[in-house]
C-alpha cells in the first residue's frame, strides 16, 4: 500500500497519465572511461524487481573514454531496440521488429493475456544525470523509433547532496521537489539503487 501511494505521487509530480507500474532507472559506471558499464534497475508495485535488472558492457569503440552521454545513448539504444524486437506496441515498431527478425504480430499481447501482468515496457524512465544525459536518452529512443515513453533526468544537487536534486522533464522548465517530500526520498532510493547496481557490476568487471 505504501509503495502504491509513492507510485501515485510520483506520477502526479512528473505529470504522468497515471501511476507508473514499471519504472526503469539507468546509470553508468567507469574509471576514466575504462571498464565502462551501464546498469538498469526496475521497480514496480511490489518494490524493486531484481529479476528484471540488466547490465550492459559498453561496446562502442568510437566513444571517447569517459563520454557519459555516449554511454547512455548506447545503453538506451540497445535496451529499446531489443524491446521493440521482442514486444512491439505499434505497427511502426512491428515493422522495425520484422526487419530485425522479430515477431510478425503488429502489437504484442500482454504476457499470457493477463492485463495485470508486470509490463515489458516502462511507464517511466529515470536517467541519472541532467539535461545532457536526458538529451542523449531522447536521441537514443528517436533513433530506435520509440515514442511515448516518459523520460526524466535526475541531476544531483550541489556538492552531490541528496535533497537538492533538479529534475529535467521534456517540455517543462527544470524543477525541484520539496526537501522533505516522500516522493523525493523515493526517487533518491531509485537512483541510489541504480548507482549501487552499476558500480557493483563495474567493480566485478574491473577485478576480473
C-alpha positions as CSV (number, residue, x, y, z in Angstrom):
1,X,0.0,0.0,0.0
2,X,2.9,2.4,0.8
3,X,4.5,1.6,-2.5
4,X,1.3,2.3,-4.3
5,X,1.0,5.7,-2.7
6,X,4.5,6.6,-3.7
7,X,3.9,5.5,-7.3
8,X,0.8,7.6,-7.4
9,X,2.6,10.6,-6.0
10,X,5.5,10.1,-8.5
11,X,3.0,10.1,-11.4
12,X,1.5,13.3,-10.2
13,X,4.9,15.0,-9.6
14,X,6.1,14.2,-13.1
15,X,2.8,14.8,-14.9
16,X,2.2,11.2,-16.0
17,X,-1.2,10.0,-17.1
18,X,-1.4,7.6,-14.2
19,X,0.6,5.7,-11.6
20,X,3.7,4.0,-13.2
21,X,3.6,0.3,-12.9
22,X,7.2,-0.3,-14.3
23,X,10.0,2.2,-13.6
24,X,13.4,1.7,-15.2
25,X,16.4,3.6,-13.8
26,X,19.7,3.8,-15.7
27,X,23.2,4.7,-14.6
28,X,26.7,4.2,-15.9
29,X,30.0,3.4,-14.1
30,X,33.6,3.6,-15.2
31,X,37.0,4.9,-14.1
32,X,38.4,7.4,-16.6
33,X,36.5,5.6,-19.3
34,X,37.9,2.2,-18.5
35,X,35.8,-0.9,-17.8
36,X,32.7,1.2,-18.8
37,X,29.4,-0.4,-18.0
38,X,25.7,0.5,-17.7
39,X,23.1,-0.7,-15.3
40,X,19.3,-0.8,-15.4
41,X,17.2,-1.4,-12.3
42,X,13.5,-1.9,-12.3
43,X,10.8,-1.0,-9.7
44,X,7.1,-1.8,-9.6
45,X,4.1,-2.0,-7.3
46,X,5.9,-4.5,-5.0
47,X,9.2,-2.7,-4.9
48,X,12.5,-3.5,-6.7
49,X,12.1,-6.2,-9.3
50,X,15.6,-7.7,-9.3
51,X,14.9,-10.4,-11.8
52,X,14.4,-7.6,-14.4
53,X,17.7,-5.9,-13.7
54,X,20.1,-5.7,-16.7
55,X,23.8,-4.9,-17.1
56,X,25.4,-3.6,-20.3
57,X,29.1,-3.7,-21.3
58,X,29.8,-0.6,-23.3
59,X,30.9,-1.9,-26.6
60,X,31.3,1.1,-28.9
61,X,34.9,1.7,-29.9
62,X,34.0,5.2,-31.3
63,X,33.3,6.7,-27.9
64,X,35.8,9.0,-26.3
65,X,36.8,7.5,-22.9
66,X,34.6,8.9,-20.3
67,X,31.9,10.1,-22.7
68,X,28.9,9.6,-20.3
69,X,26.5,11.0,-22.9
70,X,27.6,8.5,-25.5
71,X,27.5,5.6,-23.0
72,X,23.9,6.5,-22.0
73,X,22.9,6.7,-25.6
74,X,24.4,3.2,-26.4
75,X,22.7,1.6,-23.3
76,X,19.3,3.1,-24.2
77,X,19.6,2.2,-27.9
78,X,20.4,-1.4,-27.1
79,X,17.7,-1.7,-24.4
80,X,14.9,-0.3,-26.5
81,X,16.0,-1.9,-29.8
82,X,15.6,-5.2,-28.1
83,X,12.3,-4.3,-26.5
84,X,10.9,-3.2,-29.9
85,X,12.0,-6.5,-31.4
86,X,10.5,-8.6,-28.6
87,X,7.3,-6.7,-27.8
88,X,6.4,-4.2,-30.4
89,X,3.4,-2.0,-29.4
90,X,2.6,-0.2,-32.7
91,X,2.6,-1.0,-36.4
92,X,5.7,1.2,-36.8
93,X,7.5,-0.7,-34.1
94,X,6.3,-4.0,-35.6
95,X,7.8,-3.0,-38.9
96,X,11.1,-2.3,-37.2
97,X,10.9,-5.7,-35.3
98,X,10.1,-7.6,-38.5
99,X,13.2,-6.0,-40.1
100,X,15.2,-7.2,-37.2
101,X,13.8,-10.7,-37.3
102,X,11.2,-10.1,-34.5
103,X,7.6,-11.3,-34.3
104,X,5.2,-10.6,-37.1
105,X,2.3,-9.6,-34.9
106,X,1.5,-5.9,-35.2
107,X,1.1,-5.5,-31.5
108,X,2.4,-7.8,-28.8
109,X,-0.4,-9.0,-26.4
110,X,0.0,-8.7,-22.6
111,X,2.0,-11.6,-21.1
112,X,-0.2,-14.7,-21.1
113,X,-3.2,-12.5,-21.9
114,X,-3.2,-11.0,-18.4
115,X,-3.7,-7.2,-18.5
116,X,-2.4,-7.1,-14.8
117,X,0.8,-8.9,-15.6
118,X,4.0,-6.9,-15.0
119,X,4.5,-4.9,-18.2
120,X,7.5,-5.3,-20.5
121,X,7.5,-1.6,-21.4
122,X,8.4,1.1,-18.8
123,X,5.8,3.7,-17.8
124,X,8.7,5.9,-16.7
125,X,12.4,6.0,-17.3
126,X,14.7,7.8,-14.9
127,X,18.1,8.9,-16.1
128,X,20.9,9.6,-13.6
129,X,22.0,13.0,-14.9
130,X,20.9,16.4,-16.1
131,X,19.9,17.8,-19.5
132,X,22.8,16.4,-21.4
133,X,22.1,12.8,-20.3
134,X,18.4,13.3,-20.9
135,X,19.1,14.6,-24.4
136,X,21.3,11.6,-25.1
137,X,18.5,9.3,-23.9
138,X,15.9,11.1,-26.1
139,X,18.2,10.8,-29.1
140,X,18.6,7.1,-28.5
141,X,14.9,6.4,-28.4
142,X,14.4,8.6,-31.5
143,X,16.9,6.6,-33.4
144,X,15.2,3.3,-32.5
145,X,11.8,4.8,-33.5
146,X,10.3,4.7,-30.0
147,X,7.9,7.4,-28.7
148,X,5.6,7.8,-25.8
149,X,8.0,6.7,-23.1
150,X,8.3,9.4,-20.4
151,X,11.9,10.3,-19.7
152,X,13.1,12.2,-16.6
153,X,16.7,13.4,-15.9
154,X,17.7,13.4,-12.2
155,X,20.6,15.8,-11.7
156,X,22.5,15.6,-8.4
157,X,22.4,18.6,-6.1
158,X,25.2,21.0,-5.4
159,X,28.1,19.1,-3.9
160,X,26.2,15.9,-4.9
161,X,24.0,16.5,-1.8
162,X,20.8,14.4,-1.6
163,X,17.7,16.6,-1.3
164,X,18.9,19.2,-3.8
165,X,18.2,17.2,-7.0
166,X,17.0,19.0,-10.1
167,X,14.5,17.2,-12.4
168,X,14.6,17.7,-16.1
169,X,11.4,16.8,-18.0
170,X,11.0,17.4,-21.7
171,X,8.8,20.4,-22.4
172,X,9.0,21.7,-18.8
173,X,11.4,24.0,-17.0
174,X,13.8,22.3,-14.6
175,X,12.3,22.0,-11.1
176,X,12.9,20.6,-7.6
177,X,10.7,18.8,-5.2
178,X,10.4,20.0,-1.5
179,X,13.3,18.8,0.6
180,X,11.2,16.5,2.9
181,X,8.8,15.3,0.2
182,X,8.4,11.5,0.4
183,X,8.4,11.4,-3.4
184,X,11.9,12.9,-3.4
185,X,13.1,10.2,-1.0
186,X,11.6,7.6,-3.3
187,X,13.4,9.0,-6.3
188,X,16.6,9.1,-4.3
189,X,16.2,5.4,-3.4
190,X,15.6,4.5,-7.0
191,X,18.7,6.4,-8.2
192,X,20.9,5.1,-5.4
193,X,19.9,1.5,-6.3
194,X,20.8,2.1,-9.9
195,X,24.1,3.6,-8.8
196,X,24.8,0.7,-6.5
197,X,24.0,-1.9,-9.1
198,X,26.1,-0.2,-11.9
199,X,29.1,0.3,-9.7
200,X,28.9,-3.3,-8.3
201,X,29.0,-4.6,-11.9
202,X,31.8,-2.3,-12.8
203,X,33.9,-3.4,-9.8
204,X,33.3,-7.0,-10.7
205,X,34.4,-6.4,-14.2
206,X,37.5,-4.5,-13.1
207,X,38.5,-7.2,-10.6
208,X,38.3,-9.8,-13.4
